[in-house]
Amino acid sequence: MKAIDVKNMPVDELTAKLTDLKEELFNLRFQLAANQLENTARIKAVKKDIARVKTALRAAELSAQQ
């Protein structure tokens, strides 16, 4: 997921995406603990996507306050 794509999303889509990403991260961590995860780099990518979404949500929140 690219930062430009995240910036262009509406707030309701961002919150839904954040929920999905957190669920995916939980599942990846569960697979890692059970030694079933093949692509460990996916955890890092999902964490970065979560950070991008949270940053976009915060920017939208700040712009709404002004």
URWO-V342787 format. One record per residue. N is the residue number from 1. PSI is psi in degrees with one decimal (999 if undefined). Layout:
n:N psi:PSI
n:N psi:PSI
//
This chain:
n:1 psi:131.5
n:2 psi:154.8
n:3 psi:-33.7
n:4 psi:-39.4
n:5 psi:-39.1
n:6 psi:-40.4
n:7 psi:-28.6
n:8 psi:-6.0
n:9 psi:145.7
n:10 psi:164.4
n:11 psi:-39.5
n:12 psi:-35.4
n:13 psi:-37.4
n:14 psi:-41.9
n:15 psi:-37.2
n:16 psi:-41.4
n:17 psi:-38.9
n:18 psi:-42.6
n:19 psi:-45.0
n:20 psi:-42.2
n:21 psi:-38.8
n:22 psi:-38.4
n:23 psi:-41.1
n:24 psi:-40.9
n:25 psi:-41.0
n:26 psi:-46.1
n:27 psi:-38.9
n:28 psi:-41.3
n:29 psi:-36.8
n:30 psi:-42.8
n:31 psi:-36.8
n:32 psi:-41.3
n:33 psi:-30.5
n:34 psi:6.9
n:35 psi:36.6
n:36 psi:-1.0
n:37 psi:124.7
n:38 psi:-39.2
n:39 psi:92.3
n:40 psi:-18.5
n:41 psi:-18.9
n:42 psi:-32.1
n:43 psi:-45.9
n:44 psi:-40.3
n:45 psi:-40.3
n:46 psi:-39.1
n:47 psi:-40.7
n:48 psi:-38.1
n:49 psi:-39.2
n:50 psi:-43.0
n:51 psi:-39.3
n:52 psi:-43.2
n:53 psi:-43.6
n:54 psi:-38.0
n:55 psi:-42.9
n:56 psi:-38.6
n:57 psi:-41.5
n:58 psi:-39.5
n:59 psi:-39.9
n:60 psi:-38.6
n:61 psi:-43.6
n:62 psi:-37.1
n:63 psi:-29.8
n:64 psi:-29.2
n:65 psi:-28.9
n:66 psi:999
//
